[in-house]
Amino acid sequence: MDTMELTSLEAAKMVDARGSACPGPLLEAKKGIGGVPVGGILEIRSNDPGTRSDIPIWANKVGHEFLGALEADEGYDRLFVKRGK
């Protein structure tokens, strides 16, 4: 997805893992996805640089779709995962 599409997404749930070091953001995403309906979107907010690689790998491994990431002006990333199952 391009930046404009990601900006307009409405997440069913958002987990705020800012201030949490690896593997904290990934663990928060794993817990959070359970509260999202199949086909819904989970937004993960993180300022840990490893999250940009960890979340796509996890999502693809367990059957979800990684939609992309945005860098917020405040210095953190917003990552989007569509629940697949």
C-alpha positions in Angstrom: 0.0 0.0 0.0 1.2 3.5 -0.6 1.4 6.2 2.1 -2.0 7.8 1.2 -3.7 4.4 1.5 -2.0 3.6 4.8 -2.9 7.1 6.2 -6.6 6.5 5.5 -6.8 3.1 7.1 -9.1 2.6 10.1 -7.7 0.1 12.5 -10.0 -2.1 14.5 -7.5 -2.0 17.3 -4.3 -0.1 18.1 -1.5 -1.3 20.4 0.9 1.3 21.7 4.3 -0.3 22.2 6.3 2.9 22.2 9.1 2.8 24.8 9.1 -1.0 24.7 12.3 -2.7 23.4 12.4 -5.8 21.3 10.6 -8.2 21.7 8.0 -6.1 23.4 6.3 -4.6 20.3 6.0 -8.1 18.7 4.6 -9.6 21.9 2.0 -6.7 22.1 1.1 -7.3 18.5 0.6 -11.0 19.2 -1.7 -10.2 22.1 -3.5 -7.5 20.2 -4.4 -9.4 17.1 -6.8 -11.6 19.1 -9.0 -8.5 19.6 -9.3 -7.9 15.8 -11.9 -9.6 13.7 -10.7 -11.6 10.7 -10.2 -9.1 7.9 -9.7 -6.3 10.4 -6.6 -4.2 10.8 -4.3 -3.9 13.8 -2.1 -0.8 14.1 1.1 -1.2 16.1 2.9 2.0 17.2 6.6 1.5 18.1 9.8 3.4 18.3 12.0 0.2 18.4 13.8 0.0 15.0 13.6 -3.8 15.0 9.8 -3.7 14.8 10.0 -2.7 11.1 11.5 -6.1 10.3 9.9 -8.2 13.1 6.2 -7.5 12.4 6.2 -8.3 8.6 8.1 -11.6 9.3 5.6 -12.6 12.1 2.6 -11.6 10.1 3.5 -13.6 7.0 4.6 -16.6 9.1 1.2 -16.9 10.9 -1.1 -16.1 8.0 -1.8 -12.4 8.4 -1.0 -9.7 5.8 1.5 -6.9 6.5 0.1 -3.8 4.8 3.0 -1.4 5.4 4.4 1.2 7.8 4.4 4.9 8.2 6.9 7.0 10.1 5.0 9.5 12.4 6.4 13.0 12.8 6.8 12.3 16.5 9.6 9.8 15.9 7.8 6.4 16.0 6.5 3.9 13.4 2.9 3.0 12.7 2.7 -0.5 11.3 -0.5 -2.1 9.9 -1.4 -5.8 9.8 -4.6 -7.3 8.4 -5.8 -10.3 10.3 -5.9 -13.3 8.1 -7.3 -16.0 10.4 
